[in-house]
Amino acid sequence: MPNPKLRPAVTTTLPSPVPASRRRRPTTAGGGGLVTCLFVVLGLIVGGLSTWAVLDRFAPTGRHVGVASWYGPGFYGRQTASGAVYTGADLTAAHRSLPFGTKVRVTNLDNGRRVVVVVDDRGPYARGRVIDLSPTAARRLGMLRDGLARVRVEVVGRAEKARA
């Protein structure tokens, strides 16, 4: 049972001893200062290395085995995550984490057919899939009719940039 002689503390707001004109306002992101500059520089350094960090985490051997699928007509004419317009005619693929422009060799483990594709989109979003392929790549792997295939995905390099 609470003691009736004890009263709760009364809180009041006291005026600040520093006049409003001299108070420091909190800085926003990128507000300057040595610490902020150091964090920005560190972020740029790490950001530059992150592309290859993703490739290193892909698999210790640069290979990954799983199920591939393909995506087609419902996406024709749409912009991919990399900014390219999807036509389905190119040898392209969607991968969750590999950097755009990464070349990967996809091997169908059931028939041994192989194709090299360029990652230009994000996906697949279906559970248990490791890569989504364009219909052209799926046709070369012999999986167009079935829709799914067990594949091995190997990173082989970066796509060359088109010159204007």
N, C-alpha and C positions, 0 to 999 in steps of 0.2 A: 504494500500500500504506500503511495507516494506521501512524502512528508509535506503537510500543508504550509509549513513555514518557508519552504524553499519555493521561490518563484522562478519561472523560466527567465533566462537572460534576455534583456531587451536589446535588440540590435537596431542601430541607427546608421544611416549612411553619413559618413563624415566627408566634408569637402576635401579635395585633394590639396596637399600643401604646395604642389607645383602648379603654377598658373597654366591655363589651357593653351596659351600661345607657346609655352616652352615644353609641352609634353611631346614625347616621341610617339609618332603614330606607327602602328605595326606595318611592316613592309609586306608587300604582296610577293608572289612568286617571281623570282628574277629581279627583286628589288635592289640588287647591288650588294656590295660588301665582299670582302675577301673570301669568306666561307661560301657564299653563294657562287662566286666565280669558280672556286675549287670544285664544287659539286657539278657545275655545268661542264667544266673541262673533263672531269672524271667520267661523267655521263657520255660525253662524246667519244672518249677513248673506248669505254666499254661497249658503247653502241656500235662502233666500228668493228669490234671483234665479235659481236653477238651473232653475226651471220654464220661464222665458222663454228661458233659454240653450238649452234643448233645442229649443224652438220655432224659435229662430234657426238652430240647426244642422240642422234638418229639411231645409231647402233655402233657398238665398238668396232665392228668390221666394215661399217658403211653399208651394210645389207640389212634388209628387214623382210620377213616372210609373213604373208597374210592373205586376205581376200581382196581382190580388186573388183570394181564395178565400173560401169560406163554411164555417162549422161549425155543426152542428145537433144532431140527436137524441142523440148519444152524450154530449153535455155538458148536456142539460136537467136542471135541478134542482141542478146543481153551483154552488159559489160561484166567482165570477170573482176575479181578482187585486185588484179594487177593493173586494171584499166583497159585491157585489150577487149575487143568485141569478139564474143564466142561464136564461131561458125560451125565447129565440129569437124571441119575439113583438115585442120592442122594436127600434128602429133603433139598434143598437149595433155596436161593432167592437172588434177586438183589434189593438193596434199595439205594436211593440217599445219605442219610446222616448217617444212623446208622452204628456204627463201625463193622468191620468184626468180625465174631464170635458171634455176638449178636443173641440170640435165640428169635424168635417171634412166637406167636400163631396167625395163620390166620384163621378166621372164615368166611365161606361163608354165607352171610346174607339171601340168598334165600332158602337154604336147611338146614342150621344149622351145616353142616359138618365142622370139625376143623382139623388142622394139625400144628405141630410145625416144623419150618424150621430154618436153620442157614443162616445168611447173609454172603455171600462170594463174592459178585460182586456189581458193581454200575449200577444203572438204576432204574426204567425204563426211557427211553428217550422219550416215547410217551406222549403227553400232557394229563393231567388229570388222569394219573395212579399213584398209590401209591407204588406198589410192583410188581416185575416180579418173577414168580415162575418156578421151574423146572417142567418138564412134570409129574414126579412122584408125586409131591405135588399137581399139578393141577388135576391129576386123583383122588387123595384122596378127593379133594374138590368137585369133580363132575363138573368141569368147562373145561375139556379138549376139548370137542366137541365145546362148544360155544366160547371158547377162552378168554372171559371176565367174571368177576363176581364182584358184590358188596361185599366188605369184610370189616371186622374189623381186624386191626393189633394191637397186644398187645405185648409189650416187656416182656419177662418172665425170662431173664437172659443171661448168657454168656455160650458158648459151652466149654466143658472141652477139654483141649489140649490132643492130642494123645501122649501116652508115647512110647518111643522107647525101 
